[in-house]
Amino acid sequence: MPSFDIISEVDTVELKNAVDNSNRDLETRFDFRNVEASFSLNKEIVKISAEAEFQILQMRDILRANLAKRGVDARAMETKDIAHSGKTVSQEALFKQGIDTPIAKQLVKMIKDSKIKVQASIQGDKVRVTGKKRDDLQAAMALVRNAEELDKPFQFDNFRD
């Protein structure tokens, strides 16, 4: 029986490259001369630190642009509130791996409501979709790709015929 998995993962190597490129961009930008500003990566958390809040917003745009260049979907980034500490301001951006249970439940419900002849089941941090016909599976993939209300990047893995 044909099946595939719906996953949501971020390539950590490309994430590291995007952070490194963002740091290089800061060195060449005129508006960041003589400013203490940097990006740092710790596992899947990018810490953005600068001297002012408006600089944090500019740096977040720089990071998004470099993520797009490296093929990492910026929708996987979840930013926390801006924290003020002394002279510096910082913000953390988390890159989540896997699909959370509420989003997985929404995915399963959306697939079942579409009346496509496939079965969807939650398996840990991914959703497995099985069906009798390959065309039905491809229709389910198209449905998930076009689901804008979930606002999360999904990849398809482990396609079995």
DSSP file (Angstrom, degrees, kcal/mol; ACC not computed):
  #  RESIDUE AA STRUCTURE BP1 BP2  ACC     N-H-->O    O-->H-N    N-H-->O    O-->H-N    TCO  KAPPA ALPHA  PHI   PSI    X-CA   Y-CA   Z-CA
    1    1 A M              0   0    0      0, 0.0   131,-0.2     0, 0.0   132,-0.1   0.000 360.0 360.0 360.0 122.9    0.0    0.0    0.0
    2    2 A P        +     0   0    0      0, 0.0   129,-2.1     0, 0.0     2,-0.3  -0.280 360.0 160.8 -63.1 144.7    1.6    3.3   -1.1
    3    3 A S  E     -AB 130 160A   0    157,-1.7   157,-3.4   127,-0.2     2,-0.3  -0.976  20.1-170.4-155.6 165.3    2.4    5.8    1.7
    4    4 A F  E     -A  129   0A   0    125,-2.1   125,-3.0    -2,-0.3     2,-0.4  -0.966  21.7-121.3-153.2 165.1    4.5    8.9    2.5
    5    5 A D  E     -AB 128 157A   0    152,-3.2   152,-2.7    -2,-0.3     2,-0.6  -0.895  11.6-144.3-111.8 140.5    5.3   10.9    5.6
    6    6 A I  E     +AB 127 156A   0    121,-3.2   121,-2.0    -2,-0.4     2,-0.3  -0.924  32.9 169.6 -99.9 121.7    4.7   14.6    6.1
    7    7 A I  E     - B   0 155A   0    148,-2.9   148,-3.2    -2,-0.6     2,-0.3  -0.820  31.0-149.3-127.4 166.9    7.5   16.2    8.1
    8    8 A S        +     0   0    0    117,-0.3    90,-3.3    -2,-0.3     2,-0.3  -0.831  36.1 151.8-138.9  99.0    8.7   19.7    9.1
    9    9 A E        -     0   0    0     -2,-0.3     2,-0.4    88,-0.2    88,-0.1  -0.911  35.0-142.2-130.8 155.1   12.4   19.9    9.4
   10   10 A V        -     0   0    0     -2,-0.3     2,-0.8    85,-0.1    62,-0.1  -0.967  26.2-121.7-116.7 131.5   15.1   22.5    9.1
   11   11 A D     >  -     0   0    0     -2,-0.4     4,-2.1     1,-0.2     5,-0.1  -0.622  22.1-159.5 -72.6 110.5   18.5   21.7    7.6
   12   12 A T  H  > S+     0   0    0     -2,-0.8     4,-2.3     1,-0.2    -1,-0.2   0.796  87.9  56.1 -67.3 -28.8   20.9   22.7   10.4
   13   13 A V  H  > S+     0   0    0      2,-0.2     4,-2.2     1,-0.2    -1,-0.2   0.933 110.2  44.7 -67.4 -44.9   23.9   22.9    8.1
   14   14 A E  H  > S+     0   0    0      2,-0.2     4,-2.4     1,-0.2    -2,-0.2   0.854 111.2  54.8 -66.7 -33.9   22.1   25.4    5.9
   15   15 A L  H  X S+     0   0    0     -4,-2.1     4,-2.1     2,-0.2    -2,-0.2   0.926 108.5  48.0 -62.7 -44.6   20.9   27.3    9.0
   16   16 A K  H  X S+     0   0    0     -4,-2.3     4,-2.4     1,-0.2    -2,-0.2   0.904 111.4  50.5 -62.6 -41.4   24.5   27.6   10.2
   17   17 A N  H  X S+     0   0    0     -4,-2.2     4,-2.6     1,-0.2    -1,-0.2   0.897 109.3  51.0 -63.0 -40.2   25.5   28.9    6.8
   18   18 A A  H  X S+     0   0    0     -4,-2.4     4,-2.0     2,-0.2    -2,-0.2   0.893 110.7  48.5 -65.0 -39.4   22.7   31.4    6.8
   19   19 A V  H  X S+     0   0    0     -4,-2.1     4,-2.1     2,-0.2    -2,-0.2   0.911 112.2  49.0 -66.5 -42.3   23.8   32.7   10.2
   20   20 A D  H  X S+     0   0    0     -4,-2.4     4,-1.9     1,-0.2    -2,-0.2   0.920 111.9  48.5 -63.1 -43.2   27.4   32.9    9.1
   21   21 A N  H  X S+     0   0    0     -4,-2.6     4,-2.2     1,-0.2    -1,-0.2   0.870 109.1  53.9 -64.6 -35.8   26.4   34.8    6.0
   22   22 A S  H  X S+     0   0    0     -4,-2.0     4,-1.8     2,-0.2    -1,-0.2   0.902 107.2  50.6 -65.0 -40.9   24.3   37.2    8.1
   23   23 A N  H  X S+     0   0    0     -4,-2.1     4,-1.3     1,-0.2    -1,-0.2   0.887 110.4  50.1 -63.2 -38.5   27.3   38.0   10.3
   24   24 A R  H  X S+     0   0    0     -4,-1.9     4,-1.1     1,-0.2    -2,-0.2   0.886 107.5  54.0 -66.0 -38.5   29.3   38.7    7.2
   25   25 A D  H  X S+     0   0    0     -4,-2.2     4,-1.1     1,-0.2     3,-0.4   0.876 104.2  55.6 -62.3 -37.1   26.6   41.0    5.9
   26   26 A L  H  < S+     0   0    0     -4,-1.8     3,-0.3     1,-0.2    -1,-0.2   0.873 103.3  55.3 -63.2 -36.8   26.7   42.9    9.2
   27   27 A E  H  < S+     0   0    0     -4,-1.3    -1,-0.2     1,-0.2    -2,-0.2   0.814 112.2  42.5 -66.4 -29.6   30.4   43.6    8.7
   28   28 A T  H  < S+     0   0    0     -4,-1.1     2,-0.3    -3,-0.4    -1,-0.2   0.593  90.2 101.6 -95.3 -10.9   29.9   45.2    5.3
   29   29 A R    ><  -     0   0    0     -4,-1.1     3,-0.9    -3,-0.3    -4,-0.0  -0.578  62.2-147.9 -81.3 135.4   26.8   47.3    6.0
   30   30 A F  G >  S+     0   0    0     -2,-0.3     3,-1.6     1,-0.2    -1,-0.1   0.877  95.8  58.0 -67.3 -39.8   27.4   51.0    6.6
   31   31 A D  G 3  S+     0   0    0      1,-0.3    -1,-0.2     3,-0.0    -5,-0.0   0.566 105.9  51.8 -72.2  -6.3   24.5   51.4    9.1
   32   32 A F  G X  S+     0   0    0     -3,-0.9     3,-1.2    -6,-0.2    -1,-0.3   0.163  77.7 128.9-112.4  17.0   26.1   48.8   11.4
   33   33 A R  T <  S+     0   0    0     -3,-1.6     3,-0.1     1,-0.3    -6,-0.1  -0.533  82.4   4.4 -71.1 138.5   29.6   50.3   11.5
   34   34 A N  T 3  S+     0   0    0      1,-0.2     2,-0.4    -2,-0.2    -1,-0.3   0.786 104.4 125.3  56.2  32.2   30.9   50.7   15.1
   35   35 A V    <   -     0   0    0     -3,-1.2     2,-1.2     2,-0.1    -1,-0.2  -0.972  66.3-127.0-120.9 134.1   27.8   48.9   16.4
   36   36 A E        +     0   0    0     -2,-0.4     2,-0.3    -3,-0.1    -3,-0.1  -0.687  56.0 141.5 -78.8  98.9   27.9   45.9   18.7
   37   37 A A        +     0   0    0     -2,-1.2     2,-0.3    13,-0.2    13,-0.2  -0.999  16.5 152.7-143.0 138.7   25.6   43.6   16.7
   38   38 A S  E     -D   49   0B   0     11,-2.5    11,-2.5    -2,-0.3     2,-0.4  -0.995  34.3-132.9-160.7 161.5   25.9   39.8   16.0
   39   39 A F  E     -D   48   0B   0     -2,-0.3     2,-0.4     9,-0.2     9,-0.2  -0.950  24.9-174.5-113.1 138.6   24.1   36.6   15.3
   40   40 A S  E     -D   47   0B   0      7,-1.8     7,-3.2    -2,-0.4     2,-0.5  -1.000  11.7-148.8-136.5 142.0   24.9   33.4   17.3
   41   41 A L  E     +D   46   0B   0     -2,-0.4     2,-0.4     5,-0.2     5,-0.2  -0.921  15.9 174.7-113.5 128.9   23.6   29.9   16.7
   42   42 A N  E >   -D   45   0B   0      3,-2.7     3,-1.7    -2,-0.5     2,-0.5  -0.897  69.9 -56.1-133.5 103.6   23.1   27.4   19.5
   43   43 A K  T 3  S-     0   0    0     -2,-0.4     0, 0.0     1,-0.3     0, 0.0  -0.524 122.6 -19.5  59.8-112.1   21.5   24.2   18.3
   44   44 A E  T 3  S+     0   0    0     -2,-0.5    51,-2.3    -3,-0.1     2,-0.5   0.074 119.3  96.0-110.8  24.5   18.3   25.4   16.6
   45   45 A I  E <   -DE  42  94B   0     -3,-1.7    -3,-2.7    49,-0.2     2,-0.6  -0.963  55.1-162.0-118.2 122.9   18.2   28.8   18.4
   46   46 A V  E     -DE  41  93B   0     47,-2.8    47,-2.8    -2,-0.5     2,-0.6  -0.908   8.5-154.4-102.8 123.7   19.6   31.9   16.7
   47   47 A K  E     -DE  40  92B   0     -7,-3.2    -7,-1.8    -2,-0.6     2,-0.6  -0.879   5.7-163.6-101.2 123.0   20.3   34.8   19.1
   48   48 A I  E     +DE  39  91B   0     43,-3.3    43,-2.4    -2,-0.6     2,-0.4  -0.918  14.0 177.4-105.2 121.7   20.2   38.2   17.5
   49   49 A S  E     +DE  38  90B   0    -11,-2.5   -11,-2.5    -2,-0.6     2,-0.2  -0.984  10.0 142.6-132.1 141.1   21.8   41.0   19.6
   50   50 A A  E     - E   0  89B   0     39,-2.7    39,-3.2    -2,-0.4   -13,-0.2  -0.855  56.0 -97.6-155.0-174.2   22.4   44.6   18.9
   51   51 A E  S    S+     0   0    0     -2,-0.2     2,-0.3    37,-0.2   -14,-0.1   0.713  99.6  30.6 -90.6 -22.3   22.4   48.1   20.6
   52   52 A A  S  > S-     0   0    0     37,-0.1     4,-1.3     1,-0.1     3,-0.3  -0.941  74.5-120.4-139.4 158.5   18.8   49.2   19.7
   53   53 A E  H  > S+     0   0    0     -2,-0.3     4,-1.6     1,-0.2     3,-0.1   0.864 111.3  55.6 -67.2 -37.7   15.5   47.6   18.9
   54   54 A F  H  > S+     0   0    0      1,-0.2     4,-1.7     2,-0.2    -1,-0.2   0.823 104.5  55.5 -66.5 -28.3   15.2   49.0   15.4
   55   55 A Q  H  > S+     0   0    0     -3,-0.3     4,-2.6     2,-0.2    -1,-0.2   0.857 102.7  55.7 -70.0 -34.4   18.6   47.3   14.6
   56   56 A I  H  X S+     0   0    0     -4,-1.3     4,-2.2     2,-0.2    -2,-0.2   0.920 106.9  50.1 -60.8 -43.3   17.1   44.0   15.8
   57   57 A L  H  X S+     0   0    0     -4,-1.6     4,-1.5     1,-0.2    -1,-0.2   0.894 111.7  47.6 -64.2 -39.7   14.3   44.4   13.2
   58   58 A Q  H  X S+     0   0    0     -4,-1.7     4,-1.9     1,-0.2    -1,-0.2   0.899 111.6  50.7 -65.8 -40.6   16.8   45.1   10.5
   59   59 A M  H  X S+     0   0    0     -4,-2.6     4,-2.5     1,-0.2    -2,-0.2   0.853 105.2  56.3 -67.3 -34.2   18.9   42.1   11.5
   60   60 A R  H  X S+     0   0    0     -4,-2.2     4,-2.3     1,-0.2    -1,-0.2   0.888 107.5  49.6 -63.8 -37.8   15.9   39.9   11.4
   61   61 A D  H  X S+     0   0    0     -4,-1.5     4,-2.3     2,-0.2    -2,-0.2   0.885 109.2  51.7 -66.4 -38.5   15.3   40.9    7.8
   62   62 A I  H  X S+     0   0    0     -4,-1.9     4,-2.1     2,-0.2    -2,-0.2   0.922 110.7  48.5 -62.0 -44.1   18.9   40.2    7.0
   63   63 A L  H  X S+     0   0    0     -4,-2.5     4,-2.4     1,-0.2    -2,-0.2   0.917 110.1  51.1 -63.3 -43.8   18.6   36.7    8.5
   64   64 A R  H  X S+     0   0    0     -4,-2.3     4,-2.2     1,-0.2    -1,-0.2   0.906 109.6  50.8 -60.3 -41.6   15.4   36.0    6.6
   65   65 A A  H  X S+     0   0    0     -4,-2.3     4,-1.9     1,-0.2    -1,-0.2   0.911 112.1  46.3 -63.6 -41.9   17.0   37.0    3.3
   66   66 A N  H  X S+     0   0    0     -4,-2.1     4,-1.6     2,-0.2    -1,-0.2   0.836 109.5  54.6 -71.4 -31.9   20.0   34.7    4.0
   67   67 A L  H  X>S+     0   0    0     -4,-2.4     5,-2.7     2,-0.2     4,-0.5   0.920 108.4  49.5 -63.8 -42.3   17.6   31.9    5.0
   68   68 A A  H ><5S+     0   0    0     -4,-2.2     3,-0.9     1,-0.2    -2,-0.2   0.893 108.8  52.3 -64.2 -39.4   15.9   32.3    1.6
   69   69 A K  H 3<5S+     0   0    0     -4,-1.9    -1,-0.2     1,-0.2    -2,-0.2   0.849 111.5  47.1 -63.6 -33.4   19.2   32.2   -0.2
   70   70 A R  H 3<5S-     0   0    0     -4,-1.6    -1,-0.2     2,-0.1    -2,-0.2   0.453 118.4-109.8 -89.9  -1.2   20.1   29.0    1.5
   71   71 A G  T <<5S+     0   0    0     -3,-0.9     2,-0.5    -4,-0.5    -3,-0.2   0.692  71.7 137.9  83.7  17.9   16.8   27.3    0.9
   72   72 A V      < -     0   0    0     -5,-2.7     2,-0.4    -6,-0.2    -1,-0.3  -0.868  56.8-122.4 -98.6 127.9   15.5   27.4    4.5
   73   73 A D    >   -     0   0    0     -2,-0.5     3,-1.6     1,-0.2     4,-0.2  -0.541  11.2-148.8 -72.3 124.5   11.8   28.3    4.8
   74   74 A A  G >  S+     0   0    0     -2,-0.4     3,-1.5     1,-0.3    -1,-0.2   0.654  90.7  76.1 -69.8 -14.9   11.5   31.4    7.0
   75   75 A R  G 3  S+     0   0    0      1,-0.3    -1,-0.3     3,-0.0    -2,-0.1   0.704  84.3  65.5 -68.6 -17.1    8.1   30.2    8.2
   76   76 A A  G <  S+     0   0    0     -3,-1.6    20,-1.1    76,-0.1     2,-0.5   0.621  84.2  94.7 -76.3 -11.9   10.0   27.7   10.4
   77   77 A M  E <   -F   95   0B   0     -3,-1.5     2,-0.5    18,-0.2    18,-0.2  -0.688  54.9-172.3 -86.3 127.8   11.4   30.6   12.4
   78   78 A E  E     -F   94   0B   0     16,-2.8    16,-3.1    -2,-0.5     2,-0.3  -0.973  12.2-151.9-120.4 116.7    9.5   31.5   15.5
   79   79 A T  E     -F   93   0B   0     -2,-0.5    14,-0.2    14,-0.2     2,-0.1  -0.659   2.4-147.2 -93.8 143.1   10.7   34.7   17.2
   80   80 A K        -     0   0    0     12,-2.7     3,-0.1    -2,-0.3    -1,-0.0  -0.395  40.9 -70.1 -92.5 177.0   10.4   35.4   20.9
   81   81 A D        -     0   0    0     -2,-0.1    11,-0.4     1,-0.1     2,-0.3  -0.304  56.5 -98.3 -67.0 153.2    9.9   38.8   22.5
   82   82 A I        -     0   0    0      9,-0.1     2,-0.4    -3,-0.1     9,-0.2  -0.591  39.3-150.6 -75.4 129.7   12.7   41.4   22.4
   83   83 A A  E     -G   90   0B   0      7,-3.4     7,-2.8    -2,-0.3     2,-0.5  -0.883   2.6-151.6-108.6 132.1   14.7   41.4   25.6
   84   84 A H  E     +G   89   0B   0     -2,-0.4     2,-0.3     5,-0.2     5,-0.2  -0.871  20.2 168.1-101.5 130.3   16.4   44.5   27.0
   85   85 A S  E >   -G   88   0B   0      3,-2.7     3,-1.7    -2,-0.5     2,-0.3  -0.818  59.3 -59.7-145.3 103.1   19.5   44.0   29.2
   86   86 A G  T 3  S-     0   0    0     -2,-0.3    -1,-0.1     1,-0.3     0, 0.0  -0.459 118.2 -12.9  65.4-123.8   21.7   47.0   30.0
   87   87 A K  T 3  S+     0   0    0     -2,-0.3     2,-0.3    -3,-0.1    -1,-0.3   0.630 125.3  72.7 -85.2 -14.6   23.1   48.5   26.8
   88   88 A T  E <   - G   0  85B   0     -3,-1.7    -3,-2.7   -39,-0.0     2,-0.4  -0.683  60.1-155.5-108.0 157.2   22.1   45.6   24.5
   89   89 A V  E     -EG  50  84B   0    -39,-3.2   -39,-2.7    -2,-0.3     2,-0.3  -0.975  19.6-177.7-124.2 139.3   18.9   44.3   23.1
   90   90 A S  E     -EG  49  83B   0     -7,-2.8    -7,-3.4    -2,-0.4     2,-0.3  -0.957  14.1-170.6-140.4 159.0   18.4   40.7   22.0
   91   91 A Q  E     -E   48   0B   0    -43,-2.4   -43,-3.3    -2,-0.3     2,-0.4  -0.993  16.0-139.7-146.3 142.7   15.9   38.4   20.5
   92   92 A E  E     -E   47   0B   0    -11,-0.4   -12,-2.7    -2,-0.3     2,-0.5  -0.863   8.3-161.6-106.3 139.3   15.8   34.7   20.0
   93   93 A A  E     -EF  46  79B   0    -47,-2.8   -47,-2.8    -2,-0.4     2,-0.4  -0.978  11.6-156.0-118.9 118.9   14.6   32.9   16.9
   94   94 A L  E     -EF  45  78B   0    -16,-3.1   -16,-2.8    -2,-0.5     2,-0.6  -0.746   6.3-156.7 -96.5 140.0   13.7   29.3   17.3
   95   95 A F  E     - F   0  77B   0    -51,-2.3     2,-0.2    -2,-0.4   -18,-0.2  -0.943  20.1-147.8-115.5 107.5   13.7   26.8   14.5
   96   96 A K        -     0   0    0    -20,-1.1     2,-0.5    -2,-0.6   -51,-0.0  -0.516   4.2-151.3 -82.5 140.7   11.4   23.9   15.4
   97   97 A Q        +     0   0    0     -2,-0.2   -88,-0.2   -88,-0.1   -53,-0.0  -0.923  61.8  11.3-106.3 133.2   12.0   20.4   14.2
   98   98 A G  S    S-     0   0    0    -90,-3.3     2,-0.5    -2,-0.5    28,-0.2  -0.098  91.9 -69.3  90.6 169.6    9.0   18.1   13.7
   99   99 A I        -     0   0    0     26,-2.0    -2,-0.0   -93,-0.1    55,-0.0  -0.877  45.4-127.5-103.7 127.0    5.3   18.7   13.7
  100  100 A D     >  -     0   0    0     -2,-0.5     4,-2.5     1,-0.1     5,-0.2  -0.324  25.9-111.3 -67.6 155.4    3.6   19.7   17.0
  101  101 A T  H  > S+     0   0    0      1,-0.2     4,-2.5     2,-0.2     5,-0.2   0.892 114.7  51.0 -59.2 -44.9    0.5   17.6   18.0
  102  102 A P  H  > S+     0   0    0      0, 0.0     4,-1.9     0, 0.0    -1,-0.2   0.909 113.8  45.1 -61.8 -38.7   -2.1   20.4   17.5
  103  103 A I  H  > S+     0   0    0      2,-0.2     4,-2.4     1,-0.2    -2,-0.2   0.884 111.7  52.8 -70.1 -37.7   -0.8   21.1   14.0
  104  104 A A  H  X S+     0   0    0     -4,-2.5     4,-2.5     2,-0.2    -1,-0.2   0.899 108.5  50.5 -63.1 -39.8   -0.7   17.4   13.3
  105  105 A K  H  X S+     0   0    0     -4,-2.5     4,-2.4     2,-0.2    -1,-0.2   0.897 109.8  50.3 -64.4 -39.5   -4.3   17.1   14.4
  106  106 A Q  H  X S+     0   0    0     -4,-1.9     4,-2.6     2,-0.2    -2,-0.2   0.902 110.2  50.8 -63.2 -41.0   -5.2   19.9   12.1
  107  107 A L  H  X S+     0   0    0     -4,-2.4     4,-2.4     2,-0.2    -2,-0.2   0.942 111.4  46.8 -61.0 -48.5   -3.4   18.2    9.2
  108  108 A V  H  X S+     0   0    0     -4,-2.5     4,-2.4     1,-0.2    -2,-0.2   0.915 114.1  48.0 -61.1 -44.0   -5.2   14.9    9.8
  109  109 A K  H  X S+     0   0    0     -4,-2.4     4,-2.6     1,-0.2    -1,-0.2   0.903 111.1  50.8 -63.9 -41.6   -8.6   16.7   10.0
  110  110 A M  H  X S+     0   0    0     -4,-2.6     4,-1.0     2,-0.2    -2,-0.2   0.904 111.8  47.2 -63.7 -41.6   -7.9   18.7    6.9
  111  111 A I  H  <>S+     0   0    0     -4,-2.4     5,-0.8     1,-0.2     4,-0.3   0.904 114.2  47.1 -67.3 -41.2   -7.0   15.6    4.9
  112  112 A K  H ><5S+     0   0    0     -4,-2.4     3,-1.1     1,-0.2    -2,-0.2   0.882 110.3  52.5 -68.6 -37.1  -10.1   13.7    6.2
  113  113 A D  H 3<5S+     0   0    0     -4,-2.6    -1,-0.2     1,-0.2    -2,-0.2   0.723  97.2  67.9 -70.0 -20.7  -12.4   16.6    5.4
  114  114 A S  T 3<5S-     0   0    0     -4,-1.0    -1,-0.2    -3,-0.3    -2,-0.2   0.614  99.9-133.3 -76.3 -10.7  -11.1   16.8    1.8
  115  115 A K  T < 5 +     0   0    0     -3,-1.1     2,-0.3    -4,-0.3    -3,-0.1   0.673  51.5 151.3  65.4  19.0  -12.7   13.4    1.0
  116  116 A I      < -     0   0    0     -5,-0.8     2,-2.6     1,-0.1    -1,-0.3  -0.632  58.7-112.7 -75.8 140.9   -9.6   12.2   -0.7
  117  117 A K  S    S+     0   0    0     -2,-0.3    15,-0.6    -3,-0.1    16,-0.3  -0.384  80.3 105.0 -80.7  67.5   -9.4    8.4   -0.3
  118  118 A V  E     -C  131   0A   0     -2,-2.6     2,-0.4    -7,-0.2    13,-0.2  -0.941  62.5-131.4-137.6 159.9   -6.4    8.3    2.0
  119  119 A Q  E     -C  130   0A   0     11,-3.2    11,-2.8    -2,-0.3     2,-0.4  -0.951  18.2-162.8-114.3 135.7   -5.8    7.7    5.7
  120  120 A A  E     +C  129   0A   0     -2,-0.4     2,-0.3     9,-0.2     9,-0.2  -0.956  10.8 176.7-118.4 135.6   -3.7   10.0    7.8
  121  121 A S  E     -C  128   0A   0      7,-2.5     7,-2.9    -2,-0.4     2,-0.4  -0.996  30.2-119.0-140.2 145.3   -2.3    9.1   11.2
  122  122 A I  E     -C  127   0A   0     -2,-0.3     2,-0.4     5,-0.2     5,-0.2  -0.689  27.7-179.5 -83.8 128.7    0.0   10.9   13.6
  123  123 A Q  E >   -C  126   0A   0      3,-3.1     3,-0.9    -2,-0.4     2,-0.5  -0.774  58.7 -67.4-131.0  87.5    3.3    9.0   14.3
  124  124 A G  T 3  S-     0   0    0     -2,-0.4    -1,-0.0     1,-0.2    -2,-0.0  -0.568 117.5  -9.6  70.9-117.7    5.4   11.0   16.8
  125  125 A D  T 3  S+     0   0    0     -2,-0.5   -26,-2.0    -3,-0.1  -117,-0.3   0.088 130.2  59.9-103.3  22.6    6.5   14.2   15.2
  126  126 A K  E <  S- C   0 123A   0     -3,-0.9    -3,-3.1   -28,-0.2     2,-0.5  -0.931  73.7-127.2-141.0 167.1    5.3   13.3   11.7
  127  127 A V  E     -AC   6 122A   0   -121,-2.0  -121,-3.2    -2,-0.3     2,-0.5  -0.976  18.4-150.5-119.6 125.0    2.1   12.4    9.9
  128  128 A R  E     -AC   5 121A   0     -7,-2.9    -7,-2.5    -2,-0.5     2,-0.5  -0.824   9.6-165.3 -97.0 131.0    1.9    9.2    7.8
  129  129 A V  E     +AC   4 120A   0   -125,-3.0  -125,-2.1    -2,-0.5     2,-0.3  -0.971   9.1 180.0-117.7 125.8   -0.5    9.2    4.9
  130  130 A T  E     +AC   3 119A   0    -11,-2.8   -11,-3.2    -2,-0.5     2,-0.3  -0.928   7.8 156.1-124.9 150.5   -1.5    5.9    3.2
  131  131 A G  E     - C   0 118A   0   -129,-2.1   -13,-0.2    -2,-0.3    -2,-0.0  -0.971  46.9-115.6-161.9 168.4   -3.8    5.2    0.3
  132  132 A K  S    S+     0   0    0    -15,-0.6     2,-0.4    -2,-0.3   -14,-0.1   0.818  96.4  51.0 -82.0 -32.1   -4.5    2.7   -2.5
  133  133 A K     >  -     0   0    0    -16,-0.3     4,-1.4     1,-0.1     3,-0.2  -0.861  69.6-141.1-114.9 142.9   -3.7    4.9   -5.4
  134  134 A R  H  > S+     0   0    0     -2,-0.4     4,-2.2     1,-0.2     5,-0.2   0.853 104.2  59.7 -63.9 -35.8   -0.6    7.0   -6.1
  135  135 A D  H  > S+     0   0    0      1,-0.2     4,-2.0     2,-0.2    -1,-0.2   0.873 102.4  52.5 -62.3 -37.8   -2.8    9.8   -7.5
  136  136 A D  H  > S+     0   0    0      2,-0.2     4,-2.0     1,-0.2    -1,-0.2   0.893 108.8  50.2 -64.8 -39.3   -4.7   10.1   -4.2
  137  137 A L  H  X S+     0   0    0     -4,-1.4     4,-2.2     1,-0.2    -2,-0.2   0.903 110.1  50.0 -65.2 -40.5   -1.4   10.5   -2.4
  138  138 A Q  H  X S+     0   0    0     -4,-2.2     4,-2.2     1,-0.2    -1,-0.2   0.850 108.6  52.7 -67.4 -33.0   -0.3   13.2   -4.8
  139  139 A A  H  X S+     0   0    0     -4,-2.0     4,-2.0     2,-0.2    -1,-0.2   0.883 108.6  50.5 -66.9 -37.9   -3.7   15.0   -4.3
  140  140 A A  H  X S+     0   0    0     -4,-2.0     4,-2.1     2,-0.2    -2,-0.2   0.886 109.1  51.8 -65.9 -38.6   -3.1   14.9   -0.5
  141  141 A M  H  X S+     0   0    0     -4,-2.2     4,-2.6     2,-0.2    -2,-0.2   0.928 109.7  48.8 -61.8 -45.1    0.4   16.4   -1.1
  142  142 A A  H  X S+     0   0    0     -4,-2.2     4,-1.9     1,-0.2    -2,-0.2   0.886 109.6  53.1 -62.9 -38.5   -1.1   19.2   -3.2
  143  143 A L  H  < S+     0   0    0     -4,-2.0     4,-0.3     1,-0.2    -1,-0.2   0.915 111.4  45.2 -62.0 -43.8   -3.7   19.8   -0.5
  144  144 A V  H >< S+     0   0    0     -4,-2.1     3,-1.1     1,-0.2    -2,-0.2   0.890 110.8  53.8 -69.2 -39.5   -1.0   20.1    2.2
  145  145 A R  H 3< S+     0   0    0     -4,-2.6    -1,-0.2     1,-0.2    -2,-0.2   0.875 111.7  45.5 -60.8 -37.1    1.2   22.4    0.0
  146  146 A N  T 3< S+     0   0    0     -4,-1.9     2,-1.2    -5,-0.2    -1,-0.2   0.396  81.7 113.5 -89.4   3.3   -1.6   24.8   -0.5
  147  147 A A    <   +     0   0    0     -3,-1.1     4,-0.4    -4,-0.3     5,-0.4  -0.634  32.9 166.4 -79.1  97.2   -2.7   24.8    3.2
  148  148 A E        +     0   0    0     -2,-1.2     3,-0.4     1,-0.2    -1,-0.2   0.697  64.1  71.9 -85.6 -20.0   -1.9   28.4    4.1
  149  149 A E  S    S+     0   0    0      1,-0.2    -1,-0.2    -3,-0.1    -2,-0.1   0.732  94.2  55.2 -70.6 -19.2   -3.9   28.4    7.4
  150  150 A L  S    S-     0   0    0     -3,-0.3    -1,-0.2     2,-0.1    -2,-0.2   0.789  86.0-161.0 -81.7 -28.1   -1.2   26.2    9.0
  151  151 A D        +     0   0    0     -4,-0.4    -3,-0.1    -3,-0.4    -2,-0.1   0.879  48.3 114.6  49.6  48.9    1.6   28.6    8.2
  152  152 A K        -     0   0    0     -5,-0.4     2,-0.3   -49,-0.0    -1,-0.2  -0.994  70.0-113.2-144.7 140.5    4.3   26.0    8.6
  153  153 A P        -     0   0    0      0, 0.0     2,-0.4     0, 0.0    -8,-0.1  -0.602  34.6-167.4 -78.3 133.1    6.7   24.5    6.0
  154  154 A F        -     0   0    0     -2,-0.3     2,-0.3  -146,-0.1  -146,-0.2  -0.928   7.4-165.2-119.9 145.0    6.1   20.9    5.3
  155  155 A Q  E     -B    7   0A   0   -148,-3.2  -148,-2.9    -2,-0.4     2,-0.5  -0.871  18.1-129.7-120.7 159.7    8.3   18.4    3.4
  156  156 A F  E     +B    6   0A   0     -2,-0.3     2,-0.3  -150,-0.2  -150,-0.2  -0.942  33.3 171.3-114.7 131.0    7.3   15.0    2.1
  157  157 A D  E     +B    5   0A   0   -152,-2.7  -152,-3.2    -2,-0.5    -2,-0.0  -0.885  47.5  26.8-135.9 158.8    9.5   12.0    3.0
  158  158 A N  E     -     0   0A   0     -2,-0.3     2,-0.5  -154,-0.2    -1,-0.2   0.862  65.3-172.2  61.5  43.0    9.7    8.2    2.7
  159  159 A F  E     -     0   0A   0   -155,-0.1     2,-0.4    -3,-0.1  -155,-0.2  -0.584   5.2-172.1 -72.7 120.3    7.4    7.9   -0.4
  160  160 A R  E      B    3   0A   0   -157,-3.4  -157,-1.7    -2,-0.5    -1,-0.0  -0.937 360.0 360.0-117.8 136.8    6.7    4.2   -0.8
  161  161 A D              0   0    0     -2,-0.4    -1,-0.1  -159,-0.2   -27,-0.1   0.414 360.0 360.0-100.0 360.0    4.9    2.6   -3.8
